[in-house]
Amino acid sequence: MSLPDLRVTLLQGATQWHDPQANRHTYGELARSMAGNTDLVILPETFTSGFSNEALATAETMDGPSVAWLRELSVELGAAVTGSVQIRAGEGVYNRLLWATPDGALAHYDKRHLFRMAGEHERYAAGRERLTVQYLGWRICPLVCYDLRFPVFIRNRFGHEAPGRFDYDLLIVVANWPSPRRHAWRTLLRARAIENLACVAAVNRVGRDGNGIDYSGDSVVLDQLGAELVELGSQPHVATATLSGSALQAHRARFPAQLDADVFVLGGSAPA
C-alpha cells in the first residue's frame, strides 16, 4: 500500500516560564497561522511551563485546561497536534506527551527516560511503554527529549508491532534541550533517522528559561537518509516540511537493512 505525503509543522517558540495561559495563547496563534496548510503540528516539551521541577505544584490533570485546549486546537486546525505537559495522574506527576487528532481522539505517552542530571527522576514518575499511533496512513512514534539518547528503546523493530511492517515511519521528538549539548541533539537525531530507516521531526524550544538555561532551537525535519528538509535556527519560528511517503518506501525497498537487524525483546520496567 502506498504511503501518502505528510505535511509536518514545527512550532519553535520561547516558552514563557510558569505561564500556561500565555503559552497556550502564543503557541495557539502560531499554530493557527498554518490552518489548512498542515497535517501535523508539533510543540516543544513542557510547552505550558518550561522544563521546571517547580511546576509540579501546579501540574494539571487530564481534565485540565491544557488538554482541553490541545484537543480543541486539533479540531480547529483539522490537523494532529502534539507536545508535552506536566500531568498529575494518581500519586505522581508525569512529563506526558499528548497526541490529539481532529476526530476528537486523544492518546498519550509518558516520558520513559527521566533526566537525572536535573533531578527529573526524583520528582516525576516514569512511563513504561512507548506509543505508536496511526495517522493518515503513517505509523508515528512520539518521544520526549532525553529519550533520544536511548537507541534500544527507540529501535524500529521490523514486524514487532505489526507483522511484515516497520513499527513506525516517523519518529517525533519534543524537547527542552540546552544549547551546550546542541551537538549531541543534532547528531543523535540524524543517527536515529538513518539507523531506523524512518523520517524524524523534532522540536526544541529557544530562549532562556527561569533557571537561566539557554536553548538554541535547532528544530528539524529529516528524511529517511538523515538529510534536512527543514532546519531552524535559534529564534522563534514556524516552518512546515512535506515528508514523501513514496521516497521513504523506495528507500526501504532499495536498502532493506532491517532484514539483517538483530532480534531482541525489551525487558524490565521503569522505576515506580
Secondary structure, 3 states (H helix, E strand, C coil): CCCCCEEEEEEECCCCCCCHHHHHHHHHHHHHCCCCCCCEEECCCCCCCCCCHHHHHHCECCCCHHHHHHHHHHHHHCCEEEEEEEEEECCEEEEEEEEECCCCCEEEEECCCCCHHHCHHHHCECCCCCCCEEECCEEEEEEEHHHHHCHHHHCCCCCCCCCCCCCCCEEEEEECCEHHHHHHHHHHHHHHHHHHCCEEEEEECEEECCCCCEEECCCEEECCCCCEEEECCCCCEEEEEEECHHHHHHHHHHCCHHHHCCCCCCCCCCCC
